[in-house]
Amino acid sequence: MNVRKITAALVAGGLLVAVLAVPSGSASATAADRTRYRNCAALNVEYADGVAKSSNWRNRGRAISGTLVVDRGVYTRNQRLDRDRDGIVCENTTPVG
């Protein structure tokens, strides 16, 4: 047998075992954390009032209705949806009187 083929098979098998050894709870949590939404309508299904980058956000637009979720990971992956660049993605707003 070819030594390189045996080594490659052992390495591939070891990597497969390492991948399968990840606890299922953390694997599903990391998969959910990787979500990148196509648009604000899709993001607002999961986060109805929007997502803030940090707890000390400053809204530049209209008044926000509801409660924001603070999640830096979700914000970072969907930052392109933050049109006014205020640190809040897809905020749900109401007109200011």
C-alpha positions as CSV (number, residue, x, y, z in Angstrom):
1,M,0.0,0.0,0.0
2,N,1.0,3.5,-0.6
3,V,2.1,5.3,2.6
4,R,0.6,8.6,1.5
5,K,-2.8,7.1,0.8
6,I,-2.8,5.4,4.3
7,T,-1.8,8.7,6.0
8,A,-4.4,10.7,4.1
9,A,-7.1,8.1,5.0
10,L,-6.1,8.2,8.7
11,V,-6.1,12.0,8.7
12,A,-9.5,12.2,7.0
13,G,-10.9,9.7,9.4
14,G,-9.6,11.6,12.4
15,L,-11.1,14.8,11.1
16,L,-14.4,13.1,10.6
17,V,-14.3,11.9,14.2
18,A,-13.4,15.4,15.4
19,V,-16.4,16.9,13.5
20,L,-18.8,14.3,14.9
21,A,-17.6,14.8,18.4
22,V,-19.0,18.4,18.6
23,P,-21.9,18.5,21.0
24,S,-25.2,18.9,19.2
25,G,-26.4,21.8,21.4
26,S,-23.5,24.0,20.5
27,A,-23.5,23.0,16.8
28,S,-27.1,24.2,16.4
29,A,-26.5,27.4,18.3
30,T,-23.5,28.3,16.1
31,A,-25.6,27.5,13.0
32,A,-28.3,29.9,14.1
33,D,-25.6,32.5,14.9
34,R,-24.4,32.4,11.3
35,T,-27.7,33.6,9.9
36,R,-27.3,36.3,7.3
37,Y,-30.7,37.6,6.2
38,R,-31.6,38.6,2.6
39,N,-33.6,41.7,3.7
40,C,-35.2,43.4,6.6
41,A,-38.5,41.6,6.1
42,A,-36.7,38.3,6.6
43,L,-34.7,39.6,9.7
44,N,-37.9,41.0,11.3
45,V,-39.5,37.6,11.2
46,E,-37.0,36.5,13.8
47,Y,-36.3,39.9,15.4
48,A,-39.5,41.8,15.1
49,D,-38.1,45.2,16.4
50,G,-34.6,45.0,15.0
51,V,-31.1,44.2,16.3
52,A,-28.7,46.6,17.9
53,K,-24.9,46.2,17.8
54,S,-24.5,47.2,21.5
55,S,-26.6,48.3,24.4
56,N,-25.6,51.9,24.0
57,W,-27.1,52.5,20.6
58,R,-28.2,55.9,19.3
59,N,-31.1,56.0,16.9
60,R,-30.8,58.5,14.0
61,G,-34.1,57.9,12.4
62,R,-37.7,57.9,13.6
63,A,-38.8,56.7,17.1
64,I,-38.4,53.0,17.6
65,S,-41.4,51.0,18.6
66,G,-40.8,47.9,20.6
67,T,-37.7,46.4,22.2
68,L,-34.5,45.8,20.4
69,V,-32.4,42.7,20.7
70,V,-28.7,43.4,21.3
71,D,-26.6,40.9,19.4
72,R,-23.3,42.0,18.0
73,G,-22.9,38.8,15.9
74,V,-26.3,39.1,14.2
75,Y,-25.7,42.9,13.6
76,T,-22.3,42.3,12.1
77,R,-23.5,39.7,9.6
78,N,-26.4,41.9,8.6
79,Q,-24.7,45.3,8.8
80,R,-25.4,46.1,5.2
81,L,-29.1,46.4,6.2
82,D,-28.3,49.3,8.6
83,R,-29.1,52.1,6.1
84,D,-28.7,55.0,8.4
85,R,-25.6,53.6,10.1
86,D,-26.8,54.1,13.6
87,G,-25.9,50.7,15.0
88,I,-29.4,49.2,14.6
89,V,-30.4,46.8,11.8
90,C,-33.9,46.8,10.5
91,E,-35.4,48.8,13.4
92,N,-39.2,48.9,13.5
93,T,-40.2,52.6,13.5
94,T,-43.2,54.8,14.0
95,P,-43.6,58.4,12.7
96,V,-42.7,61.0,15.3
97,G,-45.7,63.3,15.9
